[in-house]
Amino acid sequence: MDLGQWSGKAVETATAWTDANQRVLRELVDFSAATAREGVRLYAELQQKALEALRVESVEKALELLEGQAQTFVRSAERMQLSAEQAGKSIHETCTTAVAKIKDLYAQV
């Protein structure tokens, strides 16, 4: 293999890693945005529950509102977990694809 072929392989390798890095970065940005949206949603729901709590006239109703807040936290955590799992799966697939491309590229040597 001559120098031109080696430099061609190096460029293809760098391109594969650059593409993978861009996809991973995009996933991380999307996950960060989803996390921020979820934080805003959670804050809004908790604020609404807090306002409802100010109007409560009985202990029973107060306990129901507290249970509702706990359920809000659980739903929020579940949505965050799902987003994290999806981002992790996509990042894993991206890296697996990049490694496979590079292996194929150098298998041709």
Backbone as numpy.savetxt, mean C-alpha at the origin, in Angstrom:
# Nx Ny Nz CAx CAy CAz Cx Cy Cz
31.70 -13.18 -25.84 30.85 -12.01 -25.84 31.75 -10.77 -25.84
31.47 -9.86 -26.76 32.33 -8.67 -26.86 31.82 -7.54 -25.96
32.59 -6.47 -25.93 32.28 -5.34 -25.05 30.93 -4.72 -25.39
30.59 -4.64 -26.67 29.31 -4.08 -27.09 28.14 -4.89 -26.55
28.27 -6.21 -26.58 27.21 -7.07 -26.06 27.07 -6.91 -24.55
28.22 -6.84 -23.86 28.18 -6.67 -22.41 27.54 -5.34 -22.03
27.91 -4.29 -22.76 27.30 -2.99 -22.41 25.82 -2.98 -22.76
25.42 -3.70 -23.79 24.00 -3.82 -24.12 23.25 -4.53 -23.00
23.85 -5.61 -22.47 23.23 -6.33 -21.35 23.14 -5.45 -20.12
24.19 -4.66 -19.89 24.19 -3.77 -18.73 23.08 -2.73 -18.85
22.88 -2.20 -20.05 21.81 -1.21 -20.26 20.45 -1.87 -20.06
20.26 -3.07 -20.59 18.99 -3.77 -20.42 18.73 -4.08 -18.95
19.78 -4.47 -18.22 19.64 -4.74 -16.80 19.25 -3.47 -16.04
19.94 -2.38 -16.34 19.63 -1.12 -15.68 18.20 -0.68 -16.01
17.77 -0.91 -17.23 16.40 -0.56 -17.62 15.38 -1.39 -16.85
15.65 -2.69 -16.72 14.73 -3.57 -15.98 14.62 -3.12 -14.53
15.74 -2.80 -13.89 15.71 -2.36 -12.49 15.05 -0.99 -12.35
15.30 -0.12 -13.31 14.68 1.21 -13.27 13.16 1.09 -13.38
12.70 0.26 -14.31 11.25 0.03 -14.44 10.66 -0.54 -13.14
11.35 -1.51 -12.58 10.87 -2.12 -11.33 10.84 -1.09 -10.20
11.89 -0.29 -10.11 11.94 0.74 -9.06 10.80 1.74 -9.22
10.49 2.12 -10.46 9.40 3.06 -10.68 8.06 2.45 -10.27
7.85 1.17 -10.59 6.60 0.51 -10.20 6.48 0.40 -8.68
7.59 0.03 -8.03 7.58 -0.09 -6.57 7.30 1.28 -5.94
7.96 2.31 -6.45 7.74 3.65 -5.92 6.29 4.08 -6.11
5.72 3.77 -7.27 4.31 4.09 -7.52 3.41 3.38 -6.52
3.70 2.10 -6.23 2.91 1.36 -5.24 3.01 2.00 -3.87
4.22 2.39 -3.50 4.40 3.02 -2.19 3.68 4.36 -2.09
3.71 5.13 -3.18 2.98 6.41 -3.19 1.48 6.15 -3.10
0.99 5.18 -3.87 -0.44 4.84 -3.81 -0.83 4.38 -2.41
0.02 3.56 -1.79 -0.27 3.09 -0.44 -0.27 4.26 0.55
0.68 5.17 0.39 0.72 6.34 1.28 -0.53 7.19 1.11
-0.98 7.36 -0.13 -2.19 8.14 -0.37 -3.41 7.44 0.24
-3.47 6.11 0.08 -4.59 5.36 0.67 -4.57 5.47 2.19
-3.39 5.45 2.77 -3.25 5.59 4.21 -3.73 6.97 4.67
-3.35 7.99 3.92 -3.79 9.35 4.27 -5.31 9.48 4.15
-5.87 8.93 3.07 -7.33 8.98 2.91 -8.03 8.26 4.05
-7.48 7.12 4.44 -8.08 6.35 5.53 -7.98 7.13 6.84
-6.87 7.80 7.05 -6.72 8.61 8.26 -7.76 9.73 8.32
-8.00 10.38 7.19 -9.00 11.45 7.13 -10.40 10.87 7.37
-10.67 9.72 6.75 -11.98 9.08 6.93 -12.19 8.72 8.39
-11.17 8.13 9.00 -11.27 7.73 10.41 -11.50 8.94 11.30
-10.75 9.99 11.07 -10.90 11.22 11.86 -12.31 11.77 11.75
-12.84 11.80 10.52 -14.19 12.33 10.30 -15.23 11.47 11.02
-15.10 10.17 10.93 -16.05 9.28 11.60 -15.99 9.44 13.11
-14.78 9.56 13.64 -14.63 9.71 15.09 -15.18 11.06 15.56
-14.99 12.09 14.74 -15.54 13.40 15.09 -17.07 13.34 15.12
-17.63 12.65 14.14 -19.08 12.51 14.11 -19.58 11.77 15.35
-18.88 10.71 15.73 -19.27 9.94 16.91 -19.13 10.80 18.18
-18.09 11.63 18.22 -17.90 12.49 19.38 -19.04 13.50 19.51
-19.47 14.04 18.38 -20.60 14.97 18.42 -21.87 14.26 18.87
-22.06 13.04 18.41 -23.23 12.26 18.84 -23.16 12.01 20.35
-21.96 11.76 20.85 -21.78 11.47 22.28 -22.17 12.67 23.14
-21.96 13.87 22.61 -22.33 15.07 23.37 -23.84 15.17 23.57
-24.59 14.54 22.69 -26.05 14.61 22.76 -26.66 13.44 23.54
-25.82 12.57 24.05 -26.31 11.36 24.71 -26.94 11.70 26.06
-28.04 11.02 26.30 -28.74 11.26 27.56 -28.72 10.06 28.49
-28.22 8.91 28.00 -28.22 7.73 28.87 -26.88 7.01 28.76
-26.59 6.24 29.79 -25.36 5.45 29.82 -25.40 4.38 28.73
-26.58 3.82 28.53 -26.74 2.78 27.51 -26.36 3.33 26.13
-26.85 4.50 25.82 -26.56 5.12 24.52 -25.07 5.46 24.42
-24.47 5.90 25.52 -23.04 6.22 25.54 -22.22 4.96 25.24
-22.62 3.83 25.82 -21.91 2.59 25.57 -22.06 2.13 24.12
-23.23 2.35 23.56 -23.45 2.02 22.15 -22.53 2.86 21.25
-22.38 4.13 21.60 -21.50 5.00 20.82 -20.04 4.57 20.95
-19.64 4.18 22.14 -18.28 3.69 22.34 -18.03 2.42 21.52
-19.02 1.55 21.49 -18.91 0.33 20.68 -18.80 0.70 19.20
-19.56 1.69 18.79 -19.48 2.16 17.41 -18.11 2.71 17.07
-17.49 3.41 18.01 -16.13 3.92 17.78 -15.14 2.77 17.66
-15.30 1.77 18.49 -14.40 0.61 18.42 -14.55 -0.08 17.07
-15.78 -0.20 16.59 -16.02 -0.82 15.29 -15.42 0.03 14.17
-15.46 1.34 14.33 -14.85 2.24 13.34 -13.36 2.00 13.26
-12.70 1.86 14.41 -11.27 1.56 14.42 -10.97 0.22 13.75
-11.78 -0.77 14.04 -11.57 -2.11 13.46 -11.72 -2.05 11.94
-12.77 -1.41 11.45 -12.97 -1.31 9.99 -11.82 -0.56 9.34
-11.35 0.48 9.99 -10.23 1.25 9.46 -8.97 0.39 9.39
-8.71 -0.35 10.44 -7.54 -1.23 10.47 -7.64 -2.31 9.39
-8.84 -2.83 9.17 -9.03 -3.84 8.13 -8.76 -3.27 6.75
-9.23 -2.04 6.50 -8.98 -1.41 5.21 -7.50 -1.14 5.01
-6.83 -0.72 6.08 -5.38 -0.48 6.00 -4.63 -1.78 5.73
-5.03 -2.84 6.39 -4.39 -4.13 6.19 -4.56 -4.59 4.75
-5.75 -4.43 4.20 -6.01 -4.82 2.83 -5.14 -4.02 1.87
-5.04 -2.72 2.09 -4.19 -1.87 1.25 -2.73 -2.30 1.33
-2.28 -2.61 2.54 -0.88 -3.04 2.72 -0.63 -4.37 2.03
-1.58 -5.30 2.14 -1.43 -6.60 1.49 -1.38 -6.45 -0.03
-2.26 -5.59 -0.57 -2.27 -5.39 -2.01 -0.97 -4.75 -2.49
-0.48 -3.76 -1.76 0.78 -3.11 -2.12 1.93 -4.11 -2.04
1.96 -4.89 -0.97 3.02 -5.90 -0.81 3.01 -6.93 -1.92
1.82 -7.37 -2.29 1.70 -8.37 -3.37 2.18 -7.77 -4.69
1.78 -6.55 -4.97 2.20 -5.91 -6.21 3.71 -5.68 -6.25
4.28 -5.26 -5.13 5.74 -5.06 -5.06 6.46 -6.40 -5.25
5.96 -7.44 -4.62 6.56 -8.77 -4.77 6.52 -9.22 -6.23
5.37 -9.04 -6.88 5.25 -9.43 -8.28 6.19 -8.63 -9.17
6.33 -7.34 -8.88 7.23 -6.49 -9.65 8.67 -6.96 -9.53
9.09 -7.25 -8.32 10.47 -7.71 -8.10 10.70 -9.08 -8.72
9.73 -9.97 -8.60 9.85 -11.30 -9.19 9.97 -11.19 -10.71
9.18 -10.33 -11.31 9.23 -10.13 -12.76 10.57 -9.55 -13.18
11.07 -8.57 -12.44 12.36 -7.96 -12.78 13.49 -8.98 -12.69
13.48 -9.78 -11.65 14.54 -10.80 -11.50 14.45 -11.82 -12.63
13.24 -12.21 -12.99 13.06 -13.17 -14.08 13.59 -12.60 -15.40
13.31 -11.31 -15.66 13.80 -10.67 -16.87 15.32 -10.67 -16.92
15.91 -10.34 -15.78 17.38 -10.26 -15.72 18.00 -11.66 -15.86
17.39 -12.66 -15.24 17.87 -14.03 -15.39 17.80 -14.46 -16.85
16.68 -14.17 -17.51 16.53 -14.50 -18.93 17.57 -13.78 -19.77
17.80 -12.52 -19.43 18.76 -11.71 -20.17 20.16 -12.33 -20.10
20.58 -12.75 -18.92 21.93 -13.30 -18.76 22.00 -14.78 -19.11
20.86 -15.45 -19.21 20.86 -16.85 -19.65 21.21 -16.93 -21.13
21.00 -15.83 -21.83 21.29 -15.77 -23.26 22.77 -15.55 -23.54
23.56 -15.35 -22.51 25.00 -15.07 -22.67 25.73 -16.31 -23.13
